[in-house]
Amino acid sequence: MFTTLTQVALGGAIGASLRYLSNVGAMRLFGPGFPYATLFVNILGSFVMGLLVVTLAKKGGTALAPFLMTGILGGFTTFSAFSLDTFTLWERGQTLTALAYVAASILLSLAALAAGIYLARGALA
């Protein structure tokens, strides 16, 4: 149990650091106004989750799941930040932008997850 908890904690530190760097990079590239970093990490995190779920299962790497999936991806993806960003847009009166952000986040993240699964299945077939 302690080993698994350590894996999750270390992975979470890595994922959270990567998320922070994504925020800094997106702010420098695009400026404030739209939560590009949150959208990016949720889509990328969903894609990588799709790759990992298949790869770890097929390659017998499920022991790495706590570190990679719960830790790194859990620290990297940002559903709570997504919720706050959506509410902030809504509260500012940017209703259509908020709805577009929700739709893009959900649809693109699901598509990225499916792409990751299909890509990993094809590569590991």
C-alpha positions, 0 to 999 in steps of 0.5 A: 500500500505504501509503495502504491501511495508513493507512486501516486504522490510522485506521479501527482507531483510530476503531473501538477508540475506539467500542468503548471508549465502548460498554464504558463506556456498558454498564457505567454502564447495566447494571453488571458481570456480563454482557458486554453491550457485547461482545454489542452491538458484535458484533451491531451490527458484523455488521449494519453489515458486512452493509450495507457489503458490499452498499452498497460493491459496488453503489455502487463504493465498494470503495476505502473497504473497508479504512477502513470494514470492516477498520479501523473495524469490525475495531477495533469488533467484539470476537471476542477479547473475546467469547472471553475473556468466554465463558471467564470466565463458564465459569470462574466456573461460569456454564455456562448463561450462557456457553452462552446468551451464545455462542448469542446472540452467534452467532445474533444476529450472523448475523441482524444481518448478514443483515438488513443485507444484505437492507436494503441490497439493498432500498434499493439495488435 
